[in-house]
Amino acid sequence: MTHLVQQLVIHGLTLDGQRFRPSDWAERLAGVMSQFRPAGSTGGHLTYSPYVLPVVLDGIRCVVVDHRLRDLEPLAWKFVCDFATDNKLKLTEHEVPSPRP
């Protein structure tokens, strides 16, 4: 049986279609969230959290936020959602197969 994971995608586009600045916003946001990890995970402090990853989708910088972050650390989830809302960024939801059983 395939397990699906819900993801929130924060796009580097404002609701009125403008590119969000600075250009490294996605890496900065993911860097701030790097401490939030699954129990027992490895990677150290110099890697992104598997729950908050910067990506480029269709040429636009985005941050993919795993919905499991909401249960792990509700205040961290609120922080990324508030960031998107405060900056009027486009949001979409996706469901992807989980890499874990």
Contacts in CASP RR format, 6 or more apart in sequence:
PFRMAT RR
TARGET T0000
AUTHOR 0000-0000-0000
METHOD contacts of the structure
MODEL  1
MTHLVQQLVIHGLTLDGQRFRPSDWAERLAGVMSQFRPAGSTGGHLTYSP
YVLPVVLDGIRCVVVDHRLRDLEPLAWKFVCDFATDNKLKLTEHEVPSPR
P
2 97 0 8 1.000
2 98 0 8 1.000
3 97 0 8 1.000
3 98 0 8 1.000
3 100 0 8 1.000
3 101 0 8 1.000
4 95 0 8 1.000
4 96 0 8 1.000
4 97 0 8 1.000
4 98 0 8 1.000
5 66 0 8 1.000
5 67 0 8 1.000
5 68 0 8 1.000
5 95 0 8 1.000
5 96 0 8 1.000
5 97 0 8 1.000
5 98 0 8 1.000
6 66 0 8 1.000
6 67 0 8 1.000
6 93 0 8 1.000
6 94 0 8 1.000
6 95 0 8 1.000
7 64 0 8 1.000
7 65 0 8 1.000
7 66 0 8 1.000
7 67 0 8 1.000
7 93 0 8 1.000
7 94 0 8 1.000
7 95 0 8 1.000
7 96 0 8 1.000
8 64 0 8 1.000
8 65 0 8 1.000
8 67 0 8 1.000
8 80 0 8 1.000
8 81 0 8 1.000
8 91 0 8 1.000
8 92 0 8 1.000
8 93 0 8 1.000
9 57 0 8 1.000
9 62 0 8 1.000
9 63 0 8 1.000
9 64 0 8 1.000
9 65 0 8 1.000
9 91 0 8 1.000
9 92 0 8 1.000
9 93 0 8 1.000
9 94 0 8 1.000
10 26 0 8 1.000
10 29 0 8 1.000
10 62 0 8 1.000
10 63 0 8 1.000
10 64 0 8 1.000
10 65 0 8 1.000
10 80 0 8 1.000
10 83 0 8 1.000
10 84 0 8 1.000
10 89 0 8 1.000
10 90 0 8 1.000
10 91 0 8 1.000
11 57 0 8 1.000
11 60 0 8 1.000
11 62 0 8 1.000
11 89 0 8 1.000
11 90 0 8 1.000
11 91 0 8 1.000
11 92 0 8 1.000
12 19 0 8 1.000
12 20 0 8 1.000
12 25 0 8 1.000
12 26 0 8 1.000
12 60 0 8 1.000
12 61 0 8 1.000
12 62 0 8 1.000
12 89 0 8 1.000
12 90 0 8 1.000
13 19 0 8 1.000
13 20 0 8 1.000
13 60 0 8 1.000
13 89 0 8 1.000
13 90 0 8 1.000
14 20 0 8 1.000
14 87 0 8 1.000
14 88 0 8 1.000
14 89 0 8 1.000
14 90 0 8 1.000
15 88 0 8 1.000
15 89 0 8 1.000
15 90 0 8 1.000
16 88 0 8 1.000
17 90 0 8 1.000
19 60 0 8 1.000
20 61 0 8 1.000
20 87 0 8 1.000
20 89 0 8 1.000
22 28 0 8 1.000
23 61 0 8 1.000
25 61 0 8 1.000
26 54 0 8 1.000
26 55 0 8 1.000
26 61 0 8 1.000
26 62 0 8 1.000
26 63 0 8 1.000
27 54 0 8 1.000
29 52 0 8 1.000
29 54 0 8 1.000
29 63 0 8 1.000
29 80 0 8 1.000
29 83 0 8 1.000
30 48 0 8 1.000
30 49 0 8 1.000
30 52 0 8 1.000
30 53 0 8 1.000
30 54 0 8 1.000
30 63 0 8 1.000
31 48 0 8 1.000
31 49 0 8 1.000
31 52 0 8 1.000
33 48 0 8 1.000
33 49 0 8 1.000
33 51 0 8 1.000
33 52 0 8 1.000
33 69 0 8 1.000
33 76 0 8 1.000
33 79 0 8 1.000
33 80 0 8 1.000
34 45 0 8 1.000
34 47 0 8 1.000
34 48 0 8 1.000
34 49 0 8 1.000
34 52 0 8 1.000
35 45 0 8 1.000
35 49 0 8 1.000
36 49 0 8 1.000
36 51 0 8 1.000
36 52 0 8 1.000
36 69 0 8 1.000
36 72 0 8 1.000
36 73 0 8 1.000
36 76 0 8 1.000
37 49 0 8 1.000
37 50 0 8 1.000
37 51 0 8 1.000
38 50 0 8 1.000
38 51 0 8 1.000
38 72 0 8 1.000
41 50 0 8 1.000
48 54 0 8 1.000
49 69 0 8 1.000
50 66 0 8 1.000
51 65 0 8 1.000
51 66 0 8 1.000
51 68 0 8 1.000
51 69 0 8 1.000
51 72 0 8 1.000
52 63 0 8 1.000
52 64 0 8 1.000
52 65 0 8 1.000
52 66 0 8 1.000
52 69 0 8 1.000
52 80 0 8 1.000
53 63 0 8 1.000
53 64 0 8 1.000
54 61 0 8 1.000
54 62 0 8 1.000
54 63 0 8 1.000
55 61 0 8 1.000
55 62 0 8 1.000
55 63 0 8 1.000
55 64 0 8 1.000
56 62 0 8 1.000
63 80 0 8 1.000
64 94 0 8 1.000
65 77 0 8 1.000
65 80 0 8 1.000
69 76 0 8 1.000
69 77 0 8 1.000
69 80 0 8 1.000
70 77 0 8 1.000
83 89 0 8 1.000
84 91 0 8 1.000
END
